[in-house]
Amino acid sequence: MSDFDDINARGLVLVGCGRMGGAMLRGWLARGLQPGAVTVIDPKLAPEWQDKGLRVNVPLPDDPAVLILAVKPQMMADALGEIPKLTDTLVVSVAAGTTIATFEAAFPGAAIVRVMPNTPAAIGKGISAIIGNGVTTAAHLDLAESLMSAVGRVVRLENEDQMDAVTGLSGSGPAYVFHMIEAMAKAGEAQGLAPALALELARMTVAGAGALAIDADEDPAALRENVTSPGGTTAAGLKVLMDAEAGLPPLMVRTVAAATERGRELGKGAK
């Protein structure tokens, strides 16, 4: 893959190879990144990454093309403290709540791209939002997009302030959907279905509807209307779910707002 030519020549450093870091690394290797070009810094590296030809917990190359920071925000200070100053390296952070300013202080003058992916990236079905600092060029952003497209779709933001809302919507969003599956299954049980059957119906309904929403590429309102016959069963259910005061819309507004606000607090160093 031509996007990786410079990286294969100069190297890529991945700090943190947990679920997200590991998912990205799998995607990059599948797309042509050479194992020998990758330096992984992770004292608790999973056994699956041993003996893969990667450079593990060794000194960094002098001038790597890209430095990926994929550790939890709480570990960021420790990780940054172990990383030497870099001159011509694109710094990419996938750490929630850690601002570009944090990295600009650690890497003065560096091109920095902040990324917010989500957990479906683990199976290549993620959505990642990216934003660069003032030093990043179009080529830097293209490279960051290419790297993140290995684990799903990529969108670009206009300013960093939007990142907290992205975190509240898509970053935390998979957990909302998982809880919806739980709630739907319990509701099915309440109507007389066996627990295992209710769970299977709920799980596949959510998964199938999500896949259809992407495949059809239509307004979700149109897809909803296509399923809803006047006076039918779906209409009866939606009357409850879409209630303007007690239904899903106001609840989801409060949910995403709470997560967004917490993201802002974490970005300011709150505990």
LINBELRA-V269551 format. One line per field, one symbol per residue. ss: DSSP state (H for helix, E for strand, C for the rest). A space follows every 50 residues. Layout:
BEGIN
ss = ???
END
This chain:
BEGIN
ss = CHHHHHHHHHCEEEECCCHHHHHHHHHHHHCCCCHHHEEEECCCCCHHHC CCCCEECCCCCCCCCEEEECCCHHHHHHHHHCCCCCCCCEEEECCCCCCH HHHHHHCCCCCEEEEECCHHHHHCCEEEEEEECCCCCHHHHHHHHHHHHH HEEEEECCCHHHHHHHHHHHHCHHHHHHHHHHHHHHHHHHCCCCHHHHHH HHHHHHHHHHHHHHHHCCCHHHHHHHHCCCCCHHHHHHHHHCCCCCCHHH HHHHHHHHHHHHHHHHHCCCC
END
